[in-house]
């Protein structure tokens, strides 16, 4: 039998037919994907997130200060540079064909969703501020929590973990993903943004993952060009939902967030926490269909209630805390391809001409549901 991937590559030089017509390949039949897509080597920083445009056949890699676009053979097509902030997790919006990513400027107390017009990314080293490929939307809710003076001493202590400031331990944002509103598996699609959370072992109010949901249908009016010298504050006044998942403290919160239709779960990949009273799993899931429950937020300096998310069953469980999770390395990049297949980033380094560069490759995995690791590598 001829290799399906060979047939697909022969059909188009842009890999546009990797998602074949329904008559030839029904939606429930796995489509061919390369077992690995190399994102290259970059001096700017380690790989933070990945995204894919399946229809046009392009991969996108965030390397902290640069966005890299490749084809599905790993050939570089273009890049966007010039960020002095922190570009994090990415997701592709199938409705408007653009990439959405988290973008932090902690010293300026500014946090944005960066929106990339990826069709304009056609050459290397395109400048984020002058080439009109990036628009940004300011997230006021995140700024308010990040810059909160929690001890009431009249000053904000800034980008440090060893302080009672930062509501919920908020260090900014990292994970981003499109998916249904919490409590409705087939609900309205919203952009979900996960807080970064400081690893402060001496406080008790930073043991939740905090997730914001936004209806972005009216976001065009907020979109502004990126101007780092004068950060704008154009963004929605309110969130459409604010949710809390009790996982125990992690090291900088949800690094990669992904809604997975195959399992019906929101997937959260983290750097492990360090508090000894928690199991410190590296991977958590939240069932999309389970309705959030209003309840007390434990460990807060003042009594507070919030919309609580339930962690998915089936993995490891820590009886003392009730925390459930898995062990998996999805913190550098995780995207669901459909049908129980995923690309997961592998991060590494290489030395070229005496310069250390960071590498990233999207590797193909399949869902197994096994414990403690529910994925297995393909190929």
C-alpha positions, 0 to 999 in steps of 0.5 A, spaced: 500 500 500 502 506 498 504 511 503 498 516 505 503 521 506 507 521 500 500 521 496 499 527 500 505 531 499 505 529 491 498 532 491 501 539 493 507 543 494 504 547 500 501 541 504 494 544 503 491 537 502 493 534 508 486 535 510 483 531 504 476 532 502 471 528 506 469 523 500 476 521 500 478 521 507 472 521 512 473 526 518 474 520 523 479 517 519 486 519 521 490 524 516 497 523 515 502 528 519 509 528 519 512 525 525 516 531 526 517 538 524 523 541 526 522 549 528 530 550 527 535 553 532 534 560 535 538 565 539 532 569 542 530 564 547 527 557 548 521 554 545 514 556 548 509 554 544 506 551 537 500 552 533 498 549 526 494 551 520 492 544 517 489 547 511 495 551 508 500 546 511 504 551 516 507 550 523 508 556 528 513 556 533 514 561 539 521 562 541 520 567 547 522 573 542 521 571 535 515 567 532 517 562 526 513 560 520 515 553 517 512 548 512 511 541 514 517 539 512 521 544 517 523 549 512 523 556 514 518 560 511 518 567 515 519 570 522 517 576 526 522 579 530 523 585 534 520 583 541 523 585 547 517 582 551 516 575 552 512 571 547 509 565 550 503 560 548 500 560 541 493 558 538 491 558 531 484 561 530 480 557 524 475 562 524 479 568 522 486 564 520 490 568 525 495 566 530 493 568 537 499 568 543 500 571 550 505 577 550 508 580 556 511 586 558 512 585 566 516 591 567 511 596 563 505 592 567 502 590 560 500 584 558 497 583 551 494 578 546 498 578 540 494 577 534 499 575 527 496 576 520 500 570 518 499 570 511 503 577 511 509 573 514 513 571 507 520 573 509 525 572 515 526 577 520 520 581 519 519 587 524 514 586 529 513 594 530 514 596 523 511 591 518 504 591 520 503 583 521 502 584 529 496 587 532 495 587 540 489 587 545 491 589 552 488 585 558 486 589 563 484 583 568 491 580 568 494 587 569 489 588 575 491 582 578 498 582 577 499 589 579 495 588 586 498 591 592 496 585 596 499 587 603 496 594 603 503 598 604 502 603 598 507 600 593 507 594 588 513 590 589 514 589 581 516 582 578 519 578 584 516 572 587 518 573 594 512 578 595 505 578 598 503 582 592 500 579 585 493 577 586 493 569 586 500 569 585 499 572 578 505 573 574 502 575 567 500 570 562 502 564 558 497 558 556 492 560 550 487 556 546 480 557 543 475 552 545 468 552 548 465 556 554 466 552 560 461 547 562 458 546 555 462 541 551 459 544 544 458 551 547 460 558 544 468 558 542 472 563 546 479 565 547 481 562 554 488 565 557 491 562 563 495 566 568 502 565 570 503 563 577 509 565 581 512 559 585 512 562 592 512 556 597 510 561 603 504 563 601 497 559 600 493 563 595 497 561 589 495 554 589 490 555 583 490 555 575 486 562 573 483 561 567 480 567 563 475 566 557 473 572 552 468 572 547 473 575 541 467 577 536 468 584 537 475 585 538 477 588 532 475 595 535 481 594 540 486 591 536 492 596 536 499 596 533 505 594 537 509 600 540 513 598 545 516 605 547 508 607 548 504 601 550 497 602 549 491 600 554 486 598 548 482 592 550 476 589 553 473 592 560 471 585 563 472 578 562 466 573 559 468 568 565 474 567 570 475 560 573 479 557 578 482 550 578 485 547 584 492 544 582 497 546 587 502 551 586 506 550 579 512 554 577 509 559 573 502 556 571 499 553 565 505 554 560 501 550 554 493 550 554 489 546 549 482 544 548 482 537 545 475 535 542 477 528 542 477 527 549 473 533 551 478 536 555 482 542 556 489 540 557 494 544 561 501 543 561 505 546 567 512 546 570 512 542 576 511 545 583 515 545 589 510 545 595 511 538 598 504 538 601 502 537 593 503 531 588 506 536 583 504 533 577 506 536 570 499 535 566 492 536 568 485 536 565 479 539 566 472 536 562 469 541 558 462 539 559 462 539 567 459 546 569 463 550 574 461 550 581 461 557 585 465 556 591 470 558 596 477 560 594 482 556 599 488 560 602 486 567 600 487 573 605 480 575 605 474 570 604 473 570 596 468 565 592 470 564 585 467 559 579 471 552 580 473 547 575 473 540 576 480 536 574 478 530 570 478 523 573 482 517 570 489 519 572 493 520 578 490 522 585 493 525 591 488 523 596 490 528 601 489 534 597 484 531 592 488 533 586 488 529 580 493 529 574 498 526 569 505 526 568 507 529 561 512 533 558 507 538 554 510 545 557 514 547 551 508 546 546 502 542 545 496 542 540 491 537 538 490 535 531 484 531 532 482 524 532 487 523 538 493 526 535 497 531 537 504 535 536 508 536 542 514 540 542 521 538 544 526 543 546 533 543 546 540 547 545 545 547 540 552 550 539 553 554 532 560 558 531 560 558 539 553 561 540 548 557 544 541 556 540 535 554 542 532 548 538 524 546 538 521 540 534 514 538 534 513 531 535 507 527 533 504 523 539 497 519 540 492 519 545 492 512 549 489 514 556 494 510 560 497 512 567 501 516 568 502 518 561 496 518 557 500 519 550 505 515 546 510 518 541 508 516 534 514 513 530 
